[in-house]
């Protein structure tokens, strides 16, 4: 198992969220998505919103991360009534540290590949899935199974 890179990112209220603050208390699901307001990304976050009770029951906190500004993510969160925290990796450092920074996404440089990481409450990555094809959704069933087995 690999230790999850720690980070501090801004949420949609311009507040700092530090990953290591959750160590010892919760499992973490990090959902990296390419761009707010795009079709598959909207489908992904709405699916997560609709299933958040499952993650809550598995002692998991979900964070959605994209390279969009926190201003954009605030509008995205409001327009989709999202019930979990979105984080702005505007400077692309976290996407890079997790190895998911795509340097050519439809001609755009520095957009995160759609990916999911499950981090246990000890701070180790216990599941990761990085999609090369942005049209593919993560395997949420596998994510939930890993979380269930970590309780």
N, C-alpha and C positions, 0 to 999 in steps of 0.2 A: 504494500500500500504506500501511496505517496502522500506526503503532507500537502494539504491545500494551501496554495499561496494566499497569504493574508492580503487584505486590501481595505481601503476606505474610499467609498464613493458617495456622491450626492444622490439623495432621493428626490422625489417630485416636489418636496417642500423645501429644497435646498439645505436639508439636514444631512450631516455626515452619518453614514452607516458603516460600521467596522465589522468585518466578518468575525474576527476573533472574539468579539463581545458575546457571541452566541456559543462559544466553545464551552462544553460541559453541561449545557442546558438543552440544546436542540440539535436535531439533524437539520441539514440545510440542503435545499434543492436550488441550484443555480441554473436558470434558463437563459442562455445567451440567444438572442434573436437578432437577425440582421437589421431591420429597420421598422420603426413604428409606422403604423397606418398602411403597411403593405398587406396583401391578402392573406398569405400563409401565416405571417406573424400575428395578425389579428385573430385568425382561427386558433392558433396555438395559445395565446394568452386568454382567450375566452374559454377554451377548453379547461385551462388551469383554473380560471375563476369558477367555473361550474363544478369543479371537483375539489375545491379547496378543503372541504370538510374531510375528505379522505386524507389529505396531507396533514391536517390538524390532528386527526385521530392517530396518525403514525408519528406524532411528535416531530413534525418537519415544518420549518419555516421556508417559504418559497420567495426567491428574489428573481425578478426578471431583469436582465441586463442587456443594454444595447449602447451603441456609440452615439445615439441621439442625445441632444441636450436635455437637461432636466426640464426645461420649459416645454419641449416637444413631448416628453414622456408624461408630463402632467396633463396635457391635453389628451393624449392617447389613453391615459388611465381614466380620466373623466368621461370621455366619449364611449368607453366600453364598460363602465361601472366596475372596474377591476378592484378586487378586494385583497390584493397582495402588493408588496412593495416593488416598485420599479426603480432601478438604479442607472445613472448615467455614467458610462465609461467613455465620455467625450474625448478624453486624451488617449484612449485605446491601450492604456498600460495593463489593465486587468485582462482584456481579451488576449493580449500578447503573452502575459504570464501564464495563462491557461492554454496557450497554444492554439487558439481558435481564430486568430486574426487572419482574415482573408484579404489578400492584397489585390485581388481582381474579382470583384463582385459586380457583374454587368458593367465593367469599366470603372467602377468606383473603388478607390483604394482605402483599405483600413476599415472594413465592415466585419463584424463577427460572424463566423459560421454558425448556423443553427446548431446548438449543442446543449447538453444537459450534464451536470455534475451533481452527484449526491455525496455530501460530506457528512461523516458521522460526527457525533457530539464530541469526539476526541480530536477532530480537526483533520481527519484523513479522508481522501477521496476513495469511496467504496464502489462507485459506479461512474462511468463516463461514456458518453455517446456523442460523437461529432459527425454531423451530416455534411457531406461534400455537396449534395444536391439540396439547395435551399427549399425545394418544393416538398421535401420529405419531413414529416413530423417526427419528433422523438417517440420512442417506445415508452409511453407513460405507464403501461402495464408492468414493464420491467423495472421502472423507477419505483413504483409502488411496492413491487415484490421485494426489492432490495431493502426498502425502508421497513417493510413488515418483518423481514428477517433480522433487522438490526435492533429491534426493540428488546 
